[in-house]
Amino acid sequence: MQIDEQNPSPRVPAKIVFGARLRHAREGLGLSQEVLAEKAGLHRTYIGQVERGERNISVDSMERLADAVSLPLWDMLKPLSAA
Amino acid sequence: MQIDEQNPSPRVPAKIVFGARLRHAREGLGLSQEVLAEKAGLHRTYIGQVERGERNISVDSMERLADAVSLPLWDMLKPLSAA
């Protein structure tokens, strides 16, 4: 963990941030994990693991998931405290 | 490739963006690939491949490299046309 000078709480790992933002975006679109998996060409169980931050996901897979929820990838990696 | 509504040129894949921003940051810090590799606990040849966008790098490795050049990971995935 590192300390952000603007915000002295421990930093959340990027895969946790991505997973949380993916779940939020998916639910906001009213999509099931099954439907998102199909859109992104990935497995439903994999989506669940990614949303829980359990997978060391690759940049290509992150990009496919970002596309599937129509968000820019960089936006999905912003700290959870940010908008 | 997708079309960005703000900028109708074909989108650059995230791994190309990350690689270009990594090289720019590394060179800006005056670091060799060897030194960056040591800081990030990765191999020098791997750094070269990542900088050329040749590797489907994982989120954990991207985060280690972003830390090694003292940039937020999300910032390193912003479109190259952005600041």
Backbone of each chain as nested JSON, in Angstrom:
{
  "chains": [
    {"id": "A", "residues": [
      {"number": 1, "name": "MET", "atoms": {"N": [0.834, -1.196, 0.0], "CA": [0.0, 0.0, 0.0], "C": [0.875, 1.255, 0.0]}},
      {"number": 2, "name": "GLN", "atoms": {"N": [0.415, 2.278, -0.7], "CA": [1.118, 3.554, -0.724], "C": [0.191, 4.643, -0.203]}},
      {"number": 3, "name": "ILE", "atoms": {"N": [0.772, 5.735, 0.172], "CA": [-0.005, 6.863, 0.667], "C": [-0.087, 7.93, -0.426]}},
      {"number": 4, "name": "ASP", "atoms": {"N": [-1.317, 8.308, -0.757], "CA": [-1.552, 9.408, -1.689], "C": [-1.469, 10.706, -0.88]}},
      {"number": 5, "name": "GLU", "atoms": {"N": [-0.637, 11.629, -1.343], "CA": [-0.432, 12.861, -0.563], "C": [-1.72, 13.669, -0.398]}},
      {"number": 6, "name": "GLN", "atoms": {"N": [-2.609, 13.571, -1.393], "CA": [-3.867, 14.314, -1.317], "C": [-4.856, 13.633, -0.387]}},
      {"number": 7, "name": "ASN", "atoms": {"N": [-4.62, 12.373, -0.079], "CA": [-5.625, 11.573, 0.608], "C": [-4.898, 10.462, 1.35]}},
      {"number": 8, "name": "PRO", "atoms": {"N": [-4.619, 10.697, 2.626], "CA": [-3.71, 9.812, 3.336], "C": [-4.299, 8.46, 3.749]}},
      {"number": 9, "name": "SER", "atoms": {"N": [-5.287, 7.947, 3.008], "CA": [-5.767, 6.598, 3.299], "C": [-5.013, 5.618, 2.398]}},
      {"number": 10, "name": "PRO", "atoms": {"N": [-4.911, 4.349, 2.788], "CA": [-4.162, 3.389, 1.973], "C": [-4.778, 3.291, 0.573]}},
      {"number": 11, "name": "ARG", "atoms": {"N": [-3.945, 3.12, -0.408], "CA": [-4.441, 3.057, -1.777], "C": [-5.105, 1.707, -2.053]}},
      {"number": 12, "name": "VAL", "atoms": {"N": [-6.191, 1.77, -2.799], "CA": [-6.9, 0.554, -3.194], "C": [-6.242, 0.017, -4.474]}},
      {"number": 13, "name": "PRO", "atoms": {"N": [-5.906, -1.282, -4.543], "CA": [-5.278, -1.831, -5.754], "C": [-6.156, -1.625, -6.995]}},
      {"number": 14, "name": "ALA", "atoms": {"N": [-5.499, -1.437, -8.128], "CA": [-6.207, -1.136, -9.373], "C": [-7.224, -2.211, -9.736]}},
      {"number": 15, "name": "LYS", "atoms": {"N": [-6.925, -3.467, -9.452], "CA": [-7.88, -4.508, -9.843], "C": [-9.148, -4.465, -8.995]}},
      {"number": 16, "name": "ILE", "atoms": {"N": [-9.02, -3.967, -7.763], "CA": [-10.208, -3.786, -6.912], "C": [-11.042, -2.613, -7.43]}},
      {"number": 17, "name": "VAL", "atoms": {"N": [-10.352, -1.543, -7.797], "CA": [-11.038, -0.363, -8.347], "C": [-11.783, -0.749, -9.626]}},
      {"number": 18, "name": "PHE", "atoms": {"N": [-11.074, -1.428, -10.526], "CA": [-11.689, -1.81, -11.804], "C": [-12.911, -2.697, -11.568]}},
      {"number": 19, "name": "GLY", "atoms": {"N": [-12.764, -3.67, -10.688], "CA": [-13.862, -4.594, -10.41], "C": [-15.085, -3.883, -9.862]}},
      {"number": 20, "name": "ALA", "atoms": {"N": [-14.856, -2.97, -8.931], "CA": [-15.968, -2.241, -8.325], "C": [-16.656, -1.361, -9.366]}},
      {"number": 21, "name": "ARG", "atoms": {"N": [-15.842, -0.713, -10.21], "CA": [-16.438, 0.161, -11.238], "C": [-17.143, -0.658, -12.317]}},
      {"number": 22, "name": "LEU", "atoms": {"N": [-16.62, -1.839, -12.585], "CA": [-17.281, -2.702, -13.575], "C": [-18.657, -3.124, -13.069]}},
      {"number": 23, "name": "ARG", "atoms": {"N": [-18.695, -3.582, -11.814], "CA": [-19.991, -4.011, -11.247], "C": [-20.983, -2.86, -11.246]}},
      {"number": 24, "name": "HIS", "atoms": {"N": [-20.513, -1.681, -10.835], "CA": [-21.388, -0.511, -10.776], "C": [-21.937, -0.183, -12.172]}},
      {"number": 25, "name": "ALA", "atoms": {"N": [-21.064, -0.216, -13.173], "CA": [-21.483, 0.111, -14.545], "C": [-22.447, -0.957, -15.076]}},
      {"number": 26, "name": "ARG", "atoms": {"N": [-22.111, -2.217, -14.825], "CA": [-22.97, -3.316, -15.309], "C": [-24.359, -3.208, -14.708]}},
      {"number": 27, "name": "GLU", "atoms": {"N": [-24.401, -2.998, -13.388], "CA": [-25.702, -2.902, -12.73], "C": [-26.456, -1.659, -13.195]}},
      {"number": 28, "name": "GLY", "atoms": {"N": [-25.72, -0.586, -13.429], "CA": [-26.351, 0.635, -13.925], "C": [-27.002, 0.443, -15.292]}},
      {"number": 29, "name": "LEU", "atoms": {"N": [-26.425, -0.464, -16.073], "CA": [-26.983, -0.768, -17.394], "C": [-28.058, -1.853, -17.312]}},
      {"number": 30, "name": "GLY", "atoms": {"N": [-28.257, -2.401, -16.112], "CA": [-29.255, -3.461, -15.951], "C": [-28.846, -4.771, -16.609]}},
      {"number": 31, "name": "LEU", "atoms": {"N": [-27.537, -4.998, -16.712], "CA": [-27.046, -6.223, -17.35], "C": [-26.703, -7.28, -16.301]}},
      {"number": 32, "name": "SER", "atoms": {"N": [-27.012, -8.522, -16.6], "CA": [-26.553, -9.63, -15.761], "C": [-25.089, -9.924, -16.086]}},
      {"number": 33, "name": "GLN", "atoms": {"N": [-24.424, -10.651, -15.197], "CA": [-23.051, -11.088, -15.498], "C": [-23.038, -11.947, -16.772]}},
      {"number": 34, "name": "GLU", "atoms": {"N": [-24.075, -12.741, -16.967], "CA": [-24.155, -13.596, -18.169], "C": [-24.153, -12.753, -19.44]}},
      {"number": 35, "name": "VAL", "atoms": {"N": [-24.981, -11.722, -19.436], "CA": [-25.101, -10.879, -20.637], "C": [-23.801, -10.114, -20.881]}},
      {"number": 36, "name": "LEU", "atoms": {"N": [-23.212, -9.592, -19.81], "CA": [-21.946, -8.88, -19.964], "C": [-20.863, -9.832, -20.484]}},
      {"number": 37, "name": "ALA", "atoms": {"N": [-20.841, -11.04, -19.946], "CA": [-19.854, -12.027, -20.39], "C": [-19.99, -12.283, -21.888]}},
      {"number": 38, "name": "GLU", "atoms": {"N": [-21.229, -12.397, -22.334], "CA": [-21.464, -12.659, -23.752], "C": [-21.014, -11.463, -24.596]}},
      {"number": 39, "name": "LYS", "atoms": {"N": [-21.361, -10.256, -24.156], "CA": [-20.946, -9.047, -24.893], "C": [-19.424, -8.953, -25.012]}},
      {"number": 40, "name": "ALA", "atoms": {"N": [-18.729, -9.351, -23.934], "CA": [-17.275, -9.177, -23.898], "C": [-16.522, -10.423, -24.373]}},
      {"number": 41, "name": "GLY", "atoms": {"N": [-17.253, -11.503, -24.643], "CA": [-16.583, -12.727, -25.08], "C": [-15.776, -13.374, -23.961]}},
      {"number": 42, "name": "LEU", "atoms": {"N": [-16.271, -13.262, -22.724], "CA": [-15.587, -13.854, -21.568], "C": [-16.582, -14.756, -20.83]}},
      {"number": 43, "name": "HIS", "atoms": {"N": [-16.085, -15.497, -19.834], "CA": [-16.968, -16.392, -19.078], "C": [-17.637, -15.665, -17.917]}},
      {"number": 44, "name": "ARG", "atoms": {"N": [-18.858, -16.074, -17.591], "CA": [-19.598, -15.45, -16.505], "C": [-18.85, -15.575, -15.178]}},
      {"number": 45, "name": "THR", "atoms": {"N": [-18.282, -16.73, -14.915], "CA": [-17.57, -16.902, -13.637], "C": [-16.351, -15.971, -13.575]}},
      {"number": 46, "name": "TYR", "atoms": {"N": [-15.741, -15.747, -14.722], "CA": [-14.596, -14.837, -14.79], "C": [-15.036, -13.407, -14.454]}},
      {"number": 47, "name": "ILE", "atoms": {"N": [-16.188, -12.995, -14.988], "CA": [-16.721, -11.653, -14.692], "C": [-16.893, -11.474, -13.183]}},
      {"number": 48, "name": "GLY", "atoms": {"N": [-17.455, -12.496, -12.53], "CA": [-17.653, -12.413, -11.086], "C": [-16.328, -12.253, -10.347]}},
      {"number": 49, "name": "GLN", "atoms": {"N": [-15.327, -13.009, -10.765], "CA": [-14.008, -12.914, -10.128], "C": [-13.384, -11.541, -10.363]}},
      {"number": 50, "name": "VAL", "atoms": {"N": [-13.538, -11.016, -11.576], "CA": [-13.002, -9.681, -11.886], "C": [-13.714, -8.627, -11.035]}},
      {"number": 51, "name": "GLU", "atoms": {"N": [-15.029, -8.732, -10.932], "CA": [-15.781, -7.732, -10.15], "C": [-15.368, -7.757, -8.681]}},
      {"number": 52, "name": "ARG", "atoms": {"N": [-14.953, -8.899, -8.188], "CA": [-14.498, -8.987, -6.794], "C": [-13.005, -8.674, -6.66]}},
      {"number": 53, "name": "GLY", "atoms": {"N": [-12.356, -8.316, -7.769], "CA": [-10.931, -7.962, -7.716], "C": [-10.034, -9.162, -7.486]}},
      {"number": 54, "name": "GLU", "atoms": {"N": [-10.519, -10.346, -7.856], "CA": [-9.759, -11.573, -7.574], "C": [-8.835, -11.978, -8.715]}},
      {"number": 55, "name": "ARG", "atoms": {"N": [-8.95, -11.319, -9.876], "CA": [-8.158, -11.731, -11.027], "C": [-7.151, -10.66, -11.411]}},
      {"number": 56, "name": "ASN", "atoms": {"N": [-5.967, -11.093, -11.74], "CA": [-4.946, -10.188, -12.27], "C": [-5.205, -10.049, -13.776]}},
      {"number": 57, "name": "ILE", "atoms": {"N": [-6.272, -9.353, -14.086], "CA": [-6.803, -9.271, -15.456], "C": [-5.824, -8.541, -16.389]}},
      {"number": 58, "name": "SER", "atoms": {"N": [-5.832, -8.93, -17.651], "CA": [-4.942, -8.301, -18.637], "C": [-5.562, -7.028, -19.195]}},
      {"number": 59, "name": "VAL", "atoms": {"N": [-4.709, -6.206, -19.774], "CA": [-5.169, -4.932, -20.35], "C": [-6.171, -5.175, -21.482]}},
      {"number": 60, "name": "ASP", "atoms": {"N": [-5.957, -6.206, -22.292], "CA": [-6.903, -6.465, -23.381], "C": [-8.283, -6.85, -22.844]}},
      {"number": 61, "name": "SER", "atoms": {"N": [-8.3, -7.678, -21.805], "CA": [-9.599, -8.078, -21.242], "C": [-10.281, -6.902, -20.547]}},
      {"number": 62, "name": "MET", "atoms": {"N": [-9.496, -6.065, -19.886], "CA": [-10.088, -4.868, -19.269], "C": [-10.695, -3.976, -20.343]}},
      {"number": 63, "name": "GLU", "atoms": {"N": [-9.995, -3.854, -21.453], "CA": [-10.494, -2.989, -22.522], "C": [-11.806, -3.547, -23.11]}},
      {"number": 64, "name": "ARG", "atoms": {"N": [-11.875, -4.87, -23.263], "CA": [-13.114, -5.471, -23.778], "C": [-14.276, -5.233, -22.82]}},
      {"number": 65, "name": "LEU", "atoms": {"N": [-13.998, -5.344, -21.528], "CA": [-15.062, -5.127, -20.542], "C": [-15.476, -3.656, -20.5]}},
      {"number": 66, "name": "ALA", "atoms": {"N": [-14.497, -2.761, -20.596], "CA": [-14.812, -1.324, -20.628], "C": [-15.689, -1.016, -21.845]}},
      {"number": 67, "name": "ASP", "atoms": {"N": [-15.323, -1.586, -22.992], "CA": [-16.142, -1.394, -24.195], "C": [-17.563, -1.916, -23.974]}},
      {"number": 68, "name": "ALA", "atoms": {"N": [-17.648, -3.071, -23.311], "CA": [-18.965, -3.714, -23.131], "C": [-19.883, -2.882, -22.24]}},
      {"number": 69, "name": "VAL", "atoms": {"N": [-19.311, -2.067, -21.357], "CA": [-20.144, -1.173, -20.531], "C": [-20.048, 0.277, -21.015]}},
      {"number": 70, "name": "SER", "atoms": {"N": [-19.429, 0.467, -22.193], "CA": [-19.372, 1.786, -22.853], "C": [-18.72, 2.866, -21.998]}},
      {"number": 71, "name": "LEU", "atoms": {"N": [-17.624, 2.492, -21.322], "CA": [-16.839, 3.474, -20.567], "C": [-15.402, 3.435, -21.053]}},
      {"number": 72, "name": "PRO", "atoms": {"N": [-14.7, 4.59, -20.971], "CA": [-13.267, 4.562, -21.292], "C": [-12.53, 3.784, -20.198]}},
      {"number": 73, "name": "LEU", "atoms": {"N": [-11.568, 2.955, -20.592], "CA": [-10.845, 2.146, -19.605], "C": [-10.198, 3.025, -18.531]}},
      {"number": 74, "name": "TRP", "atoms": {"N": [-9.577, 4.112, -18.946], "CA": [-8.876, 4.931, -17.943], "C": [-9.83, 5.425, -16.875]}},
      {"number": 75, "name": "ASP", "atoms": {"N": [-11.073, 5.705, -17.27], "CA": [-12.074, 6.201, -16.33], "C": [-12.425, 5.135, -15.288]}},
      {"number": 76, "name": "MET", "atoms": {"N": [-12.31, 3.875, -15.69], "CA": [-12.66, 2.773, -14.784], "C": [-11.543, 2.465, -13.789]}},
      {"number": 77, "name": "LEU", "atoms": {"N": [-10.412, 3.141, -13.925], "CA": [-9.295, 2.919, -13.009], "C": [-9.068, 4.108, -12.078]}},
      {"number": 78, "name": "LYS", "atoms": {"N": [-9.928, 5.12, -12.229], "CA": [-9.818, 6.267, -11.325], "C": [-10.123, 5.834, -9.898]}},
      {"number": 79, "name": "PRO", "atoms": {"N": [-9.443, 6.434, -8.914], "CA": [-9.707, 6.087, -7.51], "C": [-11.197, 6.143, -7.202]}},
      {"number": 80, "name": "LEU", "atoms": {"N": [-11.648, 5.256, -6.331], "CA": [-13.081, 5.147, -6.053], "C": [-13.633, 6.405, -5.392]}},
      {"number": 81, "name": "SER", "atoms": {"N": [-12.771, 7.193, -4.773], "CA": [-13.231, 8.438, -4.167], "C": [-13.49, 9.521, -5.209]}},
      {"number": 82, "name": "ALA", "atoms": {"N": [-12.924, 9.329, -6.439], "CA": [-13.075, 10.329, -7.5], "C": [-14.38, 10.1, -8.255]}},
      {"number": 83, "name": "ALA", "atoms": {"N": [-14.833, 11.12, -8.957], "CA": [-16.096, 11.031, -9.697], "C": [-15.974, 10.091, -10.891]}}
    ]},
    {"id": "B", "residues": [
      {"number": 1, "name": "MET", "atoms": {"N": [-11.397, -1.454, -33.875], "CA": [-11.266, -0.021, -33.617], "C": [-12.656, 0.615, -33.46]}},
      {"number": 2, "name": "GLN", "atoms": {"N": [-12.736, 1.574, -32.539], "CA": [-13.984, 2.289, -32.343], "C": [-13.78, 3.764, -32.634]}},
      {"number": 3, "name": "ILE", "atoms": {"N": [-14.876, 4.444, -32.825], "CA": [-14.801, 5.874, -33.089], "C": [-15.182, 6.651, -31.833]}},
      {"number": 4, "name": "ASP", "atoms": {"N": [-14.298, 7.541, -31.408], "CA": [-14.579, 8.445, -30.294], "C": [-15.355, 9.622, -30.861]}},
      {"number": 5, "name": "GLU", "atoms": {"N": [-16.484, 9.913, -30.244], "CA": [-17.332, 10.985, -30.791], "C": [-16.637, 12.348, -30.804]}},
      {"number": 6, "name": "GLN", "atoms": {"N": [-15.739, 12.538, -29.827], "CA": [-15.032, 13.814, -29.747], "C": [-13.894, 13.885, -30.764]}},
      {"number": 7, "name": "ASN", "atoms": {"N": [-13.51, 12.738, -31.293], "CA": [-12.278, 12.682, -32.08], "C": [-12.397, 11.489, -33.027]}},
      {"number": 8, "name": "PRO", "atoms": {"N": [-12.85, 11.735, -34.238], "CA": [-13.233, 10.634, -35.112], "C": [-12.065, 9.877, -35.748]}},
      {"number": 9, "name": "SER", "atoms": {"N": [-10.938, 9.779, -35.057], "CA": [-9.857, 8.934, -35.559], "C": [-9.957, 7.562, -34.884]}},
      {"number": 10, "name": "PRO", "atoms": {"N": [-9.399, 6.503, -35.493], "CA": [-9.516, 5.174, -34.894], "C": [-8.86, 5.169, -33.515]}},
      {"number": 11, "name": "ARG", "atoms": {"N": [-9.441, 4.435, -32.601], "CA": [-8.923, 4.414, -31.234], "C": [-7.645, 3.588, -31.153]}},
      {"number": 12, "name": "VAL", "atoms": {"N": [-6.726, 4.079, -30.365], "CA": [-5.464, 3.379, -30.128], "C": [-5.679, 2.378, -28.989]}},
      {"number": 13, "name": "PRO", "atoms": {"N": [-5.274, 1.107, -29.162], "CA": [-5.463, 0.12, -28.094], "C": [-4.779, 0.547, -26.795]}},
      {"number": 14, "name": "ALA", "atoms": {"N": [-5.373, 0.166, -25.656], "CA": [-4.881, 0.59, -24.343], "C": [-3.431, 0.176, -24.122]}},
      {"number": 15, "name": "LYS", "atoms": {"N": [-3.032, -0.986, -24.634], "CA": [-1.648, -1.407, -24.364], "C": [-0.638, -0.558, -25.127]}},
      {"number": 16, "name": "ILE", "atoms": {"N": [-1.059, 0.003, -26.259], "CA": [-0.19, 0.923, -27.008], "C": [-0.085, 2.257, -26.269]}},
      {"number": 17, "name": "VAL", "atoms": {"N": [-1.221, 2.718, -25.769], "CA": [-1.24, 3.971, -25.0], "C": [-0.346, 3.835, -23.77]}},
      {"number": 18, "name": "PHE", "atoms": {"N": [-0.545, 2.748, -23.032], "CA": [0.234, 2.551, -21.808], "C": [1.728, 2.495, -22.123]}},
      {"number": 19, "name": "GLY", "atoms": {"N": [2.08, 1.76, -23.159], "CA": [3.49, 1.624, -23.522], "C": [4.123, 2.954, -23.892]}},
      {"number": 20, "name": "ALA", "atoms": {"N": [3.398, 3.745, -24.676], "CA": [3.931, 5.047, -25.097], "C": [4.088, 5.972, -23.89]}},
      {"number": 21, "name": "ARG", "atoms": {"N": [3.103, 5.946, -22.997], "CA": [3.183, 6.814, -21.812], "C": [4.267, 6.328, -20.849]}},
      {"number": 22, "name": "LEU", "atoms": {"N": [4.466, 5.018, -20.796], "CA": [5.529, 4.498, -19.928], "C": [6.893, 4.961, -20.439]}},
      {"number": 23, "name": "ARG", "atoms": {"N": [7.111, 4.797, -21.74], "CA": [8.403, 5.225, -22.298], "C": [8.629, 6.716, -22.065]}},
      {"number": 24, "name": "HIS", "atoms": {"N": [7.588, 7.506, -22.318], "CA": [7.709, 8.959, -22.138], "C": [8.061, 9.302, -20.687]}},
      {"number": 25, "name": "ALA", "atoms": {"N": [7.394, 8.642, -19.754], "CA": [7.645, 8.91, -18.332], "C": [9.044, 8.444, -17.935]}},
      {"number": 26, "name": "ARG", "atoms": {"N": [9.424, 7.26, -18.392], "CA": [10.751, 6.727, -18.054], "C": [11.845, 7.649, -18.567]}},
      {"number": 27, "name": "GLU", "atoms": {"N": [11.71, 8.066, -19.828], "CA": [12.719, 8.944, -20.408], "C": [12.729, 10.309, -19.708]}},
      {"number": 28, "name": "GLY", "atoms": {"N": [11.544, 10.783, -19.339], "CA": [11.452, 12.051, -18.621], "C": [12.159, 12.009, -17.27]}},
      {"number": 29, "name": "LEU", "atoms": {"N": [12.186, 10.822, -16.668], "CA": [12.885, 10.646, -15.388], "C": [14.367, 10.332, -15.594]}},
      {"number": 30, "name": "GLY", "atoms": {"N": [14.768, 10.18, -16.868], "CA": [16.167, 9.854, -17.154], "C": [16.55, 8.443, -16.729]}},
      {"number": 31, "name": "LEU", "atoms": {"N": [15.562, 7.542, -16.73], "CA": [15.831, 6.152, -16.328], "C": [16.056, 5.263, -17.548]}},
      {"number": 32, "name": "SER", "atoms": {"N": [16.996, 4.343, -17.444], "CA": [17.161, 3.313, -18.477], "C": [16.09, 2.234, -18.276]}},
      {"number": 33, "name": "GLN", "atoms": {"N": [15.887, 1.409, -19.301], "CA": [14.974, 0.273, -19.141], "C": [15.475, -0.653, -18.028]}},
      {"number": 34, "name": "GLU", "atoms": {"N": [16.771, -0.776, -17.912], "CA": [17.351, -1.642, -16.866], "C": [16.962, -1.149, -15.48]}},
      {"number": 35, "name": "VAL", "atoms": {"N": [17.109, 0.159, -15.269], "CA": [16.822, 0.717, -13.943], "C": [15.33, 0.612, -13.639]}},
      {"number": 36, "name": "LEU", "atoms": {"N": [14.508, 0.926, -14.64], "CA": [13.057, 0.806, -14.436], "C": [12.684, -0.641, -14.126]}},
      {"number": 37, "name": "ALA", "atoms": {"N": [13.275, -1.574, -14.852], "CA": [12.996, -2.997, -14.624], "C": [13.316, -3.382, -13.19]}},
      {"number": 38, "name": "GLU", "atoms": {"N": [14.45, -2.882, -12.702], "CA": [14.846, -3.217, -11.333], "C": [13.861, -2.605, -10.325]}},
      {"number": 39, "name": "LYS", "atoms": {"N": [13.488, -1.34, -10.563], "CA": [12.536, -0.681, -9.65], "C": [11.207, -1.423, -9.593]}},
      {"number": 40, "name": "ALA", "atoms": {"N": [10.769, -1.948, -10.742], "CA": [9.45, -2.571, -10.82], "C": [9.502, -4.082, -10.596]}},
      {"number": 41, "name": "GLY", "atoms": {"N": [10.702, -4.637, -10.48], "CA": [10.824, -6.086, -10.292], "C": [10.43, -6.873, -11.528]}},
      {"number": 42, "name": "LEU", "atoms": {"N": [10.719, -6.307, -12.703], "CA": [10.403, -6.977, -13.975], "C": [11.688, -7.078, -14.8]}},
      {"number": 43, "name": "HIS", "atoms": {"N": [11.621, -7.799, -15.929], "CA": [12.81, -7.948, -16.773], "C": [12.932, -6.796, -17.771]}},
      {"number": 44, "name": "ARG", "atoms": {"N": [14.17, -6.432, -18.091], "CA": [14.413, -5.342, -19.029], "C": [13.778, -5.625, -20.393]}},
      {"number": 45, "name": "THR", "atoms": {"N": [13.902, -6.843, -20.872], "CA": [13.335, -7.16, -22.19], "C": [11.805, -7.022, -22.158]}},
      {"number": 46, "name": "TYR", "atoms": {"N": [11.228, -7.358, -21.007], "CA": [9.774, -7.225, -20.854], "C": [9.37, -5.748, -20.932]}},
      {"number": 47, "name": "ILE", "atoms": {"N": [10.142, -4.872, -20.286], "CA": [9.861, -3.423, -20.335], "C": [9.848, -2.944, -21.793]}},
      {"number": 48, "name": "GLY", "atoms": {"N": [10.824, -3.377, -22.565], "CA": [10.887, -2.978, -23.974], "C": [9.642, -3.421, -24.734]}},
      {"number": 49, "name": "GLN", "atoms": {"N": [9.222, -4.653, -24.483], "CA": [8.022, -5.161, -25.162], "C": [6.772, -4.393, -24.731]}},
      {"number": 50, "name": "VAL", "atoms": {"N": [6.69, -4.067, -23.448], "CA": [5.542, -3.305, -22.951], "C": [5.534, -1.914, -23.576]}},
      {"number": 51, "name": "GLU", "atoms": {"N": [6.699, -1.285, -23.656], "CA": [6.762, 0.077, -24.222], "C": [6.356, 0.09, -25.693]}},
      {"number": 52, "name": "ARG", "atoms": {"N": [6.605, -1.012, -26.381], "CA": [6.191, -1.104, -27.791], "C": [4.758, -1.616, -27.943]}},
      {"number": 53, "name": "GLY", "atoms": {"N": [4.066, -1.841, -26.832], "CA": [2.673, -2.298, -26.894], "C": [2.545, -3.731, -27.362]}},
      {"number": 54, "name": "GLU", "atoms": {"N": [3.594, -4.518, -27.16], "CA": [3.596, -5.896, -27.668], "C": [3.087, -6.91, -26.65]}},
      {"number": 55, "name": "ARG", "atoms": {"N": [2.889, -6.488, -25.397], "CA": [2.489, -7.434, -24.358], "C": [1.082, -7.14, -23.855]}},
      {"number": 56, "name": "ASN", "atoms": {"N": [0.323, -8.2, -23.654], "CA": [-0.993, -8.065, -23.034], "C": [-0.772, -8.073, -21.515]}},
      {"number": 57, "name": "ILE", "atoms": {"N": [-0.229, -6.98, -21.049], "CA": [0.242, -6.852, -19.656], "C": [-0.92, -6.926, -18.667]}},
      {"number": 58, "name": "SER", "atoms": {"N": [-0.65, -7.437, -17.479], "CA": [-1.694, -7.555, -16.45], "C": [-1.814, -6.255, -15.659]}},
      {"number": 59, "name": "VAL", "atoms": {"N": [-2.948, -6.125, -14.999], "CA": [-3.208, -4.922, -14.202], "C": [-2.18, -4.767, -13.078]}},
      {"number": 60, "name": "ASP", "atoms": {"N": [-1.777, -5.871, -12.448], "CA": [-0.779, -5.76, -11.371], "C": [0.563, -5.26, -11.901]}},
      {"number": 61, "name": "SER", "atoms": {"N": [0.985, -5.759, -13.059], "CA": [2.263, -5.305, -13.623], "C": [2.181, -3.848, -14.068]}},
      {"number": 62, "name": "MET", "atoms": {"N": [1.032, -3.468, -14.647], "CA": [0.868, -2.056, -15.03], "C": [0.957, -1.166, -13.792]}},
      {"number": 63, "name": "GLU", "atoms": {"N": [0.351, -1.632, -12.71], "CA": [0.366, -0.822, -11.488], "C": [1.79, -0.687, -10.935]}},
      {"number": 64, "name": "ARG", "atoms": {"N": [2.571, -1.77, -10.996], "CA": [3.958, -1.692, -10.525], "C": [4.768, -0.72, -11.374]}},
      {"number": 65, "name": "LEU", "atoms": {"N": [4.531, -0.745, -12.695], "CA": [5.268, 0.164, -13.574], "C": [4.825, 1.614, -13.355]}},
      {"number": 66, "name": "ALA", "atoms": {"N": [3.532, 1.814, -13.166], "CA": [3.042, 3.17, -12.889], "C": [3.67, 3.692, -11.59]}},
      {"number": 67, "name": "ASP", "atoms": {"N": [3.724, 2.848, -10.571], "CA": [4.37, 3.246, -9.307], "C": [5.833, 3.593, -9.543]}},
      {"number": 68, "name": "ALA", "atoms": {"N": [6.497, 2.793, -10.382], "CA": [7.937, 2.987, -10.602], "C": [8.23, 4.317, -11.303]}},
      {"number": 69, "name": "VAL", "atoms": {"N": [7.275, 4.83, -12.067], "CA": [7.459, 6.153, -12.692], "C": [6.628, 7.23, -11.975]}},
      {"number": 70, "name": "SER", "atoms": {"N": [6.069, 6.865, -10.828], "CA": [5.346, 7.818, -9.966], "C": [4.184, 8.511, -10.651]}},
      {"number": 71, "name": "LEU", "atoms": {"N": [3.42, 7.726, -11.439], "CA": [2.205, 8.248, -12.061], "C": [1.024, 7.374, -11.655]}},
      {"number": 72, "name": "PRO", "atoms": {"N": [-0.182, 7.96, -11.584], "CA": [-1.362, 7.128, -11.342], "C": [-1.634, 6.275, -12.584]}},
      {"number": 73, "name": "LEU", "atoms": {"N": [-1.99, 5.009, -12.364], "CA": [-2.217, 4.119, -13.512], "C": [-3.28, 4.676, -14.459]}},
      {"number": 74, "name": "TRP", "atoms": {"N": [-4.373, 5.194, -13.907], "CA": [-5.451, 5.66, -14.793], "C": [-4.954, 6.756, -15.725]}},
      {"number": 75, "name": "ASP", "atoms": {"N": [-4.031, 7.578, -15.22], "CA": [-3.494, 8.674, -16.01], "C": [-2.671, 8.143, -17.193]}},
      {"number": 76, "name": "MET", "atoms": {"N": [-2.081, 6.978, -17.025], "CA": [-1.239, 6.389, -18.072], "C": [-2.066, 5.699, -19.153]}},
      {"number": 77, "name": "LEU", "atoms": {"N": [-3.384, 5.648, -18.961], "CA": [-4.243, 5.011, -19.964], "C": [-5.122, 6.032, -20.69]}},
      {"number": 78, "name": "LYS", "atoms": {"N": [-4.914, 7.313, -20.352], "CA": [-5.67, 8.348, -21.065], "C": [-5.255, 8.383, -22.522]}},
      {"number": 79, "name": "PRO", "atoms": {"N": [-6.188, 8.677, -23.433], "CA": [-5.849, 8.768, -24.853], "C": [-4.629, 9.652, -25.072]}},
      {"number": 80, "name": "LEU", "atoms": {"N": [-3.813, 9.303, -26.05], "CA": [-2.555, 10.019, -26.262], "C": [-2.779, 11.467, -26.67]}},
      {"number": 81, "name": "SER", "atoms": {"N": [-3.967, 11.759, -27.222], "CA": [-4.263, 13.135, -27.608], "C": [-4.568, 14.002, -26.386]}},
      {"number": 82, "name": "ALA", "atoms": {"N": [-4.9, 13.351, -25.238], "CA": [-5.241, 14.094, -24.018], "C": [-3.997, 14.482, -23.246]}},
      {"number": 83, "name": "ALA", "atoms": {"N": [-4.144, 15.469, -22.378], "CA": [-2.989, 15.961, -21.603], "C": [-2.569, 14.922, -20.561]}}
    ]}
  ]
}
